[in-house]
Amino acid sequence: MEVRITEDYEEMSDAAAELVLRQIHEKPDSVLGLTAGSSPMGLYRRMQEAYREGRADFSKVRIFTLSEYIGLDEKDEQSFAYYTRKNFCEGLNLAEENICMPNGMADDIAQECERYGKAIEAAGGIDMMILGIGPNAHIGFNEPGSSFVPETHVVELSKATRAANARFFDNPRDVPYWAVSMGMRDIMFSRRVLLLASGAGKTEALVLALGGDITPKAPASVLQLHRGAVFIIDEAAARRLPEDL
């Protein structure tokens, strides 16, 4: 595991973009795992810029999104499917069949979780997983608990997670209580992991993830065991981390 500290959000996004573009150049048919939220927005904009400028080709790239709210249609502006299409896919030459997302509107959610897990396996796993980190150190929607859940699964979102995501909704009461999330096995089996964190609001989560024990009570802490994990965090987020990281 490697920790890189940048001056600010823009430098963090630049550093992340360099790694992702290198991954695509080295393996044009890379399988990317994508998170949503504010942390990767700058990275995703840089991917779109790289394609427009002829510096990257996404025609063979496959993507799998980390999670989806249960009960939101992919056309709902608050769904992660909508977010991903608008903020990453739009303007790229991705093949439609290479855009893979869990269906939060599936009639049988348990069956949908199984289908999604098998699709990731059939793709050969994730080459590079892009993560953010929640205020309680969750990754994807893998919430703190008594154990790490390996497979794609249904999650009851914690109060902290719903509160953090309320900023994306007109009414905080509209934040769903349930979601589908990629499990820890697919995250940990990813050949490379790139976690982004910016701002003072992520400080406590990073302390839990990097400054303490490996525990399912702080899901991101398991990344301490991943040889290909890189944390790129800005100075505001890193201010309470141990100096020896």
C-alpha positions in Angstrom: 0.0 0.0 0.0 1.2 3.5 -0.9 0.0 6.9 0.4 0.6 10.0 -1.7 -0.3 13.4 -0.2 -1.1 16.3 -2.6 -1.5 20.0 -2.0 -5.2 20.2 -3.0 -8.1 18.5 -4.9 -6.8 19.5 -8.3 -3.4 18.1 -7.7 -5.0 14.9 -6.3 -7.1 14.6 -9.5 -4.1 15.2 -11.7 -2.1 12.4 -9.9 -5.1 10.0 -10.1 -5.6 10.7 -13.8 -1.9 10.0 -14.6 -2.3 6.5 -13.0 -5.6 5.7 -14.7 -4.3 6.8 -18.1 -1.2 4.8 -17.7 -3.3 1.8 -16.9 -5.4 2.2 -20.1 -2.3 2.8 -22.2 -0.6 -0.4 -20.8 -3.8 -2.5 -21.1 -6.3 -1.0 -23.6 -9.0 -3.5 -22.6 -8.7 -2.7 -18.9 -11.6 -3.4 -16.5 -12.2 -0.4 -14.3 -14.3 -0.3 -11.1 -15.9 3.1 -10.7 -17.2 4.9 -7.6 -19.5 7.9 -7.5 -19.6 11.0 -5.4 -17.5 14.2 -5.4 -14.1 12.7 -4.9 -13.6 11.2 -8.4 -15.3 14.1 -10.3 -12.0 15.8 -11.2 -10.5 12.5 -12.3 -13.5 11.7 -14.5 -13.3 15.2 -16.1 -9.7 14.6 -16.9 -10.6 11.3 -18.6 -13.0 13.1 -20.8 -10.4 15.7 -21.6 -7.8 13.1 -22.4 -10.2 11.4 -24.9 -11.1 14.7 -26.6 -7.5 15.6 -27.0 -6.7 12.2 -28.5 -4.6 11.0 -25.5 -6.7 8.1 -24.5 -8.9 5.4 -26.2 -11.7 3.8 -24.3 -13.1 1.6 -27.0 -12.0 -1.6 -25.3 -12.3 -0.5 -21.7 -15.0 -2.1 -19.6 -16.4 -0.5 -16.5 -18.3 -1.9 -13.4 -19.8 0.5 -11.0 -19.4 -0.1 -7.3 -23.0 0.3 -6.1 -26.5 1.4 -6.8 -29.4 2.6 -4.7 -32.3 0.2 -4.5 -35.5 1.7 -5.9 -33.9 4.3 -8.2 -34.2 3.9 -12.0 -31.1 4.5 -14.0 -32.7 7.6 -15.5 -33.2 9.1 -12.0 -30.6 11.9 -11.6 -29.7 10.6 -8.1 -28.9 7.1 -9.3 -25.3 6.0 -9.6 -26.1 4.8 -13.1 -27.1 8.3 -14.1 -24.1 9.8 -12.4 -21.7 7.5 -14.1 -23.1 8.0 -17.6 -23.0 11.8 -17.2 -19.7 12.3 -15.4 -17.6 9.5 -16.9 -19.2 7.8 -19.9 -20.5 11.0 -21.7 -18.2 11.9 -24.5 -16.1 8.8 -24.3 -15.9 6.1 -27.0 -17.0 3.3 -24.6 -18.9 0.5 -26.1 -22.4 0.2 -24.6 -21.9 -3.5 -23.9 -18.9 -2.7 -21.8 -20.8 -0.5 -19.4 -21.9 -2.7 -16.5 -24.0 -1.6 -13.6 -26.1 -3.3 -10.9 -29.9 -2.8 -11.5 -31.4 -1.2 -8.4 -34.9 -1.8 -9.9 -34.5 -5.5 -10.4 -37.6 -7.6 -9.3 -35.3 -10.1 -7.5 -32.4 -8.1 -5.9 -30.7 -11.2 -4.5 -30.6 -12.7 -8.0 -29.3 -9.4 -9.4 -26.5 -9.4 -6.9 -25.6 -12.9 -8.0 -25.7 -11.9 -11.7 -23.5 -8.9 -11.1 -20.9 -10.9 -9.2 -20.8 -13.4 -12.0 -20.4 -10.7 -14.6 -17.3 -9.3 -12.8 -15.9 -12.8 -12.6 -16.5 -13.4 -16.3 -14.7 -10.2 -17.1 -11.6 -11.5 -15.4 -12.0 -9.3 -12.3 -11.1 -5.6 -11.9 -7.8 -4.3 -13.2 -8.1 -0.9 -11.4 -10.7 -0.1 -8.7 -11.3 3.6 -8.1 -12.7 4.3 -4.6 -13.7 7.1 -2.4 -14.1 6.8 1.3 -17.2 7.5 3.4 -17.3 9.4 6.7 -17.4 6.1 8.6 -14.6 4.6 6.5 -16.9 2.6 4.2 -15.9 1.9 0.6 -18.5 1.2 -2.0 -21.4 0.8 0.3 -19.6 -1.7 2.5 -20.7 -0.3 5.8 -19.0 -0.9 9.2 -20.1 -4.2 10.8 -18.9 -7.4 12.5 -17.5 -9.0 9.3 -16.4 -8.3 5.8 -19.0 -9.3 3.2 -17.2 -10.8 0.2 -19.8 -10.9 -2.5 -22.1 -8.3 -4.2 -24.9 -7.8 -1.6 -27.8 -5.8 -0.4 -26.8 -3.1 2.2 -28.9 -1.2 4.7 -27.2 2.3 4.6 -26.1 3.7 7.9 -27.4 7.0 9.3 -23.9 8.5 8.7 -23.9 7.4 5.0 -27.4 8.7 4.4 -26.5 12.0 6.0 -23.4 12.4 3.9 -25.3 11.6 0.7 -28.2 13.9 1.5 -26.4 16.8 -0.2 -27.1 15.2 -3.6 -30.9 15.2 -3.0 -33.4 18.0 -2.9 -34.9 16.5 0.2 -32.8 14.6 2.7 -35.8 12.3 3.3 -35.5 11.1 -0.3 -32.1 9.4 0.3 -32.8 5.6 -0.1 -32.3 3.3 2.9 -31.0 0.3 0.9 -28.4 -0.2 -1.8 -26.6 -2.9 -3.8 -22.8 -2.9 -3.3 -19.9 -4.8 -4.8 -18.4 -6.9 -2.0 -15.0 -6.8 -0.4 -13.7 -9.8 -2.4 -14.0 -8.1 -5.7 -12.4 -5.0 -4.3 -9.5 -6.9 -2.7 -9.0 -9.1 -5.8 -8.7 -6.0 -8.0 -5.2 -5.9 -9.3 -4.8 -2.2 -8.4 -6.8 0.0 -6.1 -6.9 3.8 -6.2 -8.6 5.6 -3.3 -9.2 9.3 -3.4 -9.9 11.6 -0.5 -10.1 15.4 -0.3 -11.0 17.8 2.4 -11.1 18.0 6.2 -14.4 16.0 6.2 -12.4 12.8 5.3 -9.8 13.2 8.0 -11.4 10.9 10.6 -12.2 8.3 8.0 -8.6 8.2 6.9 -7.4 7.9 10.5 -9.7 4.8 10.9 -8.5 3.4 7.6 -4.8 4.0 7.9 -4.0 4.8 11.4 -5.5 1.8 13.2 -6.2 -1.9 13.2 -7.6 -3.8 10.2 -11.3 -4.3 11.2 -14.7 -4.6 9.5 -15.7 -1.7 11.8 -13.6 0.5 9.5 -14.0 -1.3 6.1 -11.4 0.7 4.3 -8.7 -0.5 6.8 -8.6 -3.8 4.9 -6.8 -2.0 2.1 -3.7 -1.9 4.3 -3.3 -5.6 3.1 -3.5 -4.7 -0.6 -0.1 -4.6 -2.3 -1.5 -2.6 -5.2 -3.4 0.0 -3.3 -2.6 3.7 -3.6 -4.2 6.4 -1.5 -4.1 9.8 -3.0 -5.2 12.4 -0.5 -4.9 16.1 -0.2 -3.2 18.0 2.7 -6.6 18.9 4.3 -7.6 15.3 4.5 -4.2 14.1 5.7 -3.7 16.5 8.5 -4.2 13.9 11.3 -2.4 10.9 9.7 0.7 9.5 11.4 3.9 10.9 9.9 5.4 7.5 9.3 2.8 6.5 6.6 
